[in-house]
Amino acid sequence: MAVALGFQELGAQLSLRRPPRSGSLDSHLGRVREVLLTAVLQQDAWPGVFGLAAAGIARRAQDLVRVCVLEERAAGIPWEKIGEPFGLTADAARKRWGHWVPAPVPEDDQL
């Protein structure tokens, strides 16, 4: 059970400072939930655990936004439509995300 684990072990499991690129967002959020629930149940959270959890989630969310914006642009969706769900004008969306470019696809001989 997670409560039996120490906070240092749980923190190491989370790898919040550098969330893994592989694995699902659901599994990452599950690990965050486990650490925070343990902190609340034991009433003995280490300093910064809640901020660390929020920062890890924010980084994963930013990765998701990047992928979605790049996919929308690749599909020819106008900036107006991309910015709309975020409450941004076309100009604001272009300014915020226009510098993002897709990662180059490696050649077959580089795999």
TORGUKOL-994301 format. One record per residue (C-alpha): residue number from 1; chain; x, y, z. Coordinates in pm, 1 decimal. Example, Ala and Ser with C-alpha at 12.3 -4.5 7.8 and 13.67 -1.06 7.14 Angstrom:
residues 2
> 1 / A / 1230.0 / -450.0 / 780.0 .
> 2 / A / 1367.0 / -106.0 / 714.0 .
end
This chain:
residues 111
> 1 / A / 0.0 / 0.0 / 0.0 .
> 2 / A / 126.2 / 348.8 / -84.5 .
> 3 / A / 93.1 / 480.1 / 270.8 .
> 4 / A / 364.6 / 239.3 / 381.8 .
> 5 / A / 610.3 / 402.5 / 144.1 .
> 6 / A / 814.9 / 697.4 / 262.5 .
> 7 / A / 774.5 / 1030.3 / 90.3 .
> 8 / A / 1122.7 / 1013.3 / -57.1 .
> 9 / A / 1039.2 / 684.0 / -227.3 .
> 10 / A / 711.9 / 824.8 / -356.2 .
> 11 / A / 886.6 / 1137.7 / -479.4 .
> 12 / A / 1135.7 / 923.9 / -666.2 .
> 13 / A / 848.1 / 730.1 / -823.4 .
> 14 / A / 692.6 / 1049.6 / -949.0 .
> 15 / A / 1003.4 / 1189.1 / -1116.4 .
> 16 / A / 823.1 / 1522.8 / -1120.1 .
> 17 / A / 1131.9 / 1725.6 / -1191.5 .
> 18 / A / 1158.6 / 1549.4 / -1526.6 .
> 19 / A / 838.1 / 1362.3 / -1609.1 .
> 20 / A / 903.7 / 1068.4 / -1839.0 .
> 21 / A / 821.9 / 1118.7 / -2204.8 .
> 22 / A / 684.9 / 768.4 / -2225.1 .
> 23 / A / 376.9 / 656.3 / -2038.3 .
> 24 / A / 34.6 / 799.4 / -2031.6 .
> 25 / A / -83.4 / 1118.1 / -1871.2 .
> 26 / A / -328.8 / 904.7 / -1673.4 .
> 27 / A / -48.6 / 701.6 / -1517.1 .
> 28 / A / 144.5 / 1018.3 / -1431.2 .
> 29 / A / -163.8 / 1174.4 / -1270.9 .
> 30 / A / -223.4 / 850.8 / -1082.1 .
> 31 / A / 125.5 / 870.3 / -931.9 .
> 32 / A / 70.9 / 1236.5 / -839.3 .
> 33 / A / -260.9 / 1147.8 / -677.1 .
> 34 / A / -95.4 / 868.7 / -477.8 .
> 35 / A / 174.1 / 1097.1 / -337.9 .
> 36 / A / -69.5 / 1374.0 / -249.5 .
> 37 / A / -317.8 / 1133.8 / -91.0 .
> 38 / A / -38.0 / 983.1 / 115.8 .
> 39 / A / 73.0 / 1330.3 / 224.2 .
> 40 / A / -278.8 / 1416.7 / 336.9 .
> 41 / A / -339.3 / 1083.3 / 514.5 .
> 42 / A / -10.5 / 1096.2 / 703.7 .
> 43 / A / -46.0 / 1470.1 / 772.2 .
> 44 / A / 326.4 / 1490.5 / 719.6 .
> 45 / A / 397.8 / 1620.8 / 370.6 .
> 46 / A / 756.0 / 1713.0 / 291.9 .
> 47 / A / 805.3 / 2081.3 / 207.8 .
> 48 / A / 713.9 / 2159.4 / -149.5 .
> 49 / A / 531.9 / 1833.8 / -233.4 .
> 50 / A / 215.0 / 2008.0 / -350.2 .
> 51 / A / 401.2 / 2263.7 / -560.7 .
> 52 / A / 618.8 / 1989.8 / -706.3 .
> 53 / A / 309.3 / 1792.5 / -803.7 .
> 54 / A / 146.8 / 2096.5 / -963.7 .
> 55 / A / 464.9 / 2179.7 / -1156.7 .
> 56 / A / 483.7 / 1827.2 / -1296.4 .
> 57 / A / 122.7 / 1842.5 / -1411.0 .
> 58 / A / 179.3 / 2186.1 / -1565.9 .
> 59 / A / 473.4 / 2052.3 / -1767.8 .
> 60 / A / 267.4 / 1759.1 / -1894.4 .
> 61 / A / -18.9 / 1993.8 / -1983.2 .
> 62 / A / 223.0 / 2219.2 / -2173.6 .
> 63 / A / 346.7 / 1915.6 / -2367.3 .
> 64 / A / -15.3 / 1833.9 / -2455.6 .
> 65 / A / -81.6 / 2191.3 / -2573.1 .
> 66 / A / 232.9 / 2182.1 / -2788.0 .
> 67 / A / 129.2 / 1857.6 / -2958.0 .
> 68 / A / -224.9 / 1982.3 / -3019.4 .
> 69 / A / -116.9 / 2319.7 / -3159.4 .
> 70 / A / 138.3 / 2159.2 / -3390.2 .
> 71 / A / -118.2 / 1906.1 / -3513.4 .
> 72 / A / -375.2 / 2180.0 / -3575.7 .
> 73 / A / -122.6 / 2388.2 / -3768.3 .
> 74 / A / -12.0 / 2085.6 / -3972.1 .
> 75 / A / -377.8 / 2030.7 / -4062.2 .
> 76 / A / -405.2 / 2391.9 / -4182.4 .
> 77 / A / -631.5 / 2512.5 / -3901.2 .
> 78 / A / -620.5 / 2893.8 / -3876.0 .
> 79 / A / -478.0 / 3063.6 / -3567.0 .
> 80 / A / -821.9 / 3204.4 / -3488.7 .
> 81 / A / -963.1 / 2854.0 / -3436.3 .
> 82 / A / -654.8 / 2735.8 / -3243.6 .
> 83 / A / -665.2 / 3026.7 / -2999.7 .
> 84 / A / -1042.5 / 3022.5 / -2949.9 .
> 85 / A / -1059.5 / 2748.6 / -2679.5 .
> 86 / A / -790.5 / 2934.3 / -2484.2 .
> 87 / A / -968.3 / 3268.8 / -2507.9 .
> 88 / A / -698.3 / 3404.0 / -2739.5 .
> 89 / A / -726.5 / 3604.0 / -3057.1 .
> 90 / A / -551.5 / 3480.5 / -3368.8 .
> 91 / A / -270.4 / 3731.1 / -3313.7 .
> 92 / A / -226.1 / 3630.3 / -2949.2 .
> 93 / A / -221.1 / 3259.1 / -3037.8 .
> 94 / A / 31.4 / 3318.5 / -3316.0 .
> 95 / A / 249.0 / 3521.9 / -3079.7 .
> 96 / A / 232.0 / 3255.0 / -2806.0 .
> 97 / A / 280.1 / 2944.9 / -3020.3 .
> 98 / A / 392.8 / 3056.2 / -3365.2 .
> 99 / A / 759.3 / 2985.8 / -3288.8 .
> 100 / A / 692.8 / 2616.3 / -3224.4 .
> 101 / A / 802.9 / 2383.5 / -3501.5 .
> 102 / A / 764.9 / 2006.4 / -3525.9 .
> 103 / A / 1066.3 / 1794.9 / -3439.6 .
> 104 / A / 1239.9 / 1666.8 / -3752.6 .
> 105 / A / 1155.9 / 1311.4 / -3849.2 .
> 106 / A / 1470.5 / 1095.8 / -3845.6 .
> 107 / A / 1578.4 / 930.5 / -4166.6 .
> 108 / A / 1551.2 / 550.6 / -4185.4 .
> 109 / A / 1928.1 / 514.4 / -4151.0 .
> 110 / A / 1924.6 / 723.8 / -3830.6 .
> 111 / A / 1680.3 / 495.7 / -3647.4 .
end
